Amino acid sequence: MAIEETGENPIKNEGDIVTCRKLIRNVATTAGFGMTDVTRIVTAVSELARNVYVHAGSDGVMRWQLLYQPGKIGIQLVFEDYGKGIPDIDQAIEAGFTTAGTMGMGLSGVKRLMDEMHIQSELGIGTTITVAKWGRAK
């Protein structure tokens, strides 16, 4: 089965979180990522999609792209929302920080699970979080 090189999925309701997880599990598995990396990627997707749903008033999108470099394959995920933005990005990625009464492992956990993470946020405009995971090409 061939997979697309790029795609996107809206995040408007809780069901979209599940759809994002299933979609990325299939893309990462088909692309050749091992089970451990697929689990890491899907866990990051779950957290970031939930953040869009909870913190941005269900107004966002997940975009994905497969990346190829000699001997490596990667997956890049972009979560874009049009919510209130993150006032202090450094604080938001600290382990234990929470604005939702959770354990506060969200963004710090995503940072540990993925190989790359970049956050852009503007108050009152929204947030874009880009993450990537790399593996050996098969």
C-alpha positions as CSV (number, residue, x, y, z in Angstrom):
1,M,0.0,0.0,0.0
2,A,1.4,3.4,-1.0
3,I,1.0,6.2,1.4
4,E,0.6,9.9,0.5
5,E,3.6,12.1,1.1
6,T,1.6,14.8,2.9
7,G,-1.8,15.2,4.4
8,E,-3.9,17.1,6.9
9,N,-6.8,16.6,9.2
10,P,-9.0,19.2,10.9
11,I,-9.3,19.2,14.7
12,K,-12.8,20.3,15.6
13,N,-14.0,17.7,18.1
14,E,-12.8,14.8,20.2
15,G,-13.4,12.3,17.4
16,D,-10.8,14.2,15.3
17,I,-8.2,13.4,18.0
18,V,-8.8,9.7,17.4
19,T,-8.8,10.2,13.6
20,C,-5.4,12.0,13.8
21,R,-3.9,9.1,16.0
22,K,-5.1,6.4,13.6
23,L,-4.0,8.3,10.5
24,I,-0.5,8.9,11.8
25,R,-0.2,5.4,13.2
26,N,-0.9,4.1,9.7
27,V,1.4,6.6,8.0
28,A,4.4,6.0,10.4
29,T,4.0,2.2,10.3
30,T,3.7,2.1,6.5
31,A,6.7,4.4,6.2
32,G,8.8,1.9,8.1
33,F,9.1,3.3,11.6
34,G,9.6,0.6,14.3
35,M,6.9,-0.1,16.9
36,T,8.6,2.0,19.6
37,D,8.9,5.0,17.4
38,V,5.3,4.6,16.1
39,T,4.1,4.6,19.7
40,R,6.2,7.8,20.5
41,I,4.8,9.6,17.4
42,V,1.2,8.6,18.1
43,T,1.6,9.6,21.8
44,A,2.8,13.1,20.7
45,V,0.0,13.4,18.2
46,S,-2.5,12.5,20.9
47,E,-1.2,15.2,23.2
48,L,-0.8,17.9,20.6
49,A,-4.3,17.3,19.0
50,R,-5.8,17.3,22.4
51,N,-4.1,20.6,23.2
52,V,-5.7,22.1,20.0
53,Y,-9.1,20.7,21.1
54,V,-8.9,21.9,24.7
55,H,-7.0,25.1,24.5
56,A,-8.0,26.5,21.1
57,G,-11.7,26.1,21.2
58,S,-11.6,23.2,18.7
59,D,-10.3,25.3,15.9
60,G,-7.2,23.8,14.4
61,V,-5.6,21.4,12.0
62,M,-2.8,18.8,11.9
63,R,-0.6,18.6,8.9
64,W,1.9,15.8,8.2
65,Q,4.7,15.2,5.8
66,L,7.1,12.4,5.2
67,L,10.7,13.6,4.9
68,Y,13.5,11.7,3.2
69,Q,17.3,12.1,3.6
70,P,20.0,9.6,2.6
71,G,19.5,6.6,4.8
72,K,16.8,8.3,6.9
73,I,13.1,8.8,6.9
74,G,11.3,11.3,8.9
75,I,7.8,12.5,9.7
76,Q,7.0,16.1,10.4
77,L,3.8,17.1,12.1
78,V,2.4,20.6,12.3
79,F,-0.4,21.5,14.7
80,E,-1.9,24.9,14.0
81,D,-4.6,26.5,16.0
82,Y,-6.3,29.8,16.2
83,G,-6.7,30.0,19.9
84,K,-5.5,32.4,22.6
85,G,-1.8,31.6,22.2
86,I,0.8,30.6,24.7
87,P,1.9,33.6,27.0
88,D,5.3,32.0,28.0
89,I,6.6,29.2,25.8
90,D,9.6,28.4,28.0
91,Q,7.3,27.9,31.0
92,A,4.8,25.9,28.9
93,I,7.4,23.3,28.1
94,E,8.6,22.8,31.7
95,A,7.7,19.5,33.2
96,G,4.9,19.9,35.6
97,F,3.5,23.1,34.2
98,T,-0.2,23.0,33.5
99,T,-3.1,25.3,32.7
100,A,-5.7,22.5,32.5
101,G,-5.3,20.9,35.9
102,T,-3.4,17.9,34.4
103,M,-0.1,16.3,35.4
104,G,1.7,18.9,33.2
105,M,3.6,16.4,31.1
106,G,2.1,17.6,27.8
107,L,4.6,19.8,25.9
108,S,7.6,18.6,27.9
109,G,6.6,15.0,27.2
110,V,6.2,15.7,23.5
111,K,9.6,17.3,23.4
112,R,11.2,14.2,24.9
113,L,9.3,11.8,22.6
114,M,10.2,13.6,19.3
115,D,13.6,14.5,17.8
116,E,12.7,18.1,17.0
117,M,10.1,20.6,18.3
118,H,9.5,24.2,17.4
119,I,6.7,26.4,18.9
120,Q,5.5,29.7,17.5
121,S,2.7,31.5,19.3
122,E,1.1,34.9,19.2
123,L,-1.3,36.0,21.9
124,G,-4.8,36.3,20.5
125,I,-3.8,34.8,17.2
126,G,-2.9,31.2,17.8
127,T,-0.1,28.7,18.0
128,T,1.8,26.5,15.6
129,I,3.8,23.5,17.0
130,T,6.0,21.6,14.6
131,V,7.6,18.3,15.6
132,A,9.6,15.7,13.7
133,K,10.8,12.2,14.3
134,W,13.6,10.5,12.4
135,G,14.3,6.8,11.7
136,R,16.5,4.7,9.5
137,A,15.2,4.2,6.0
138,K,14.4,0.5,5.1
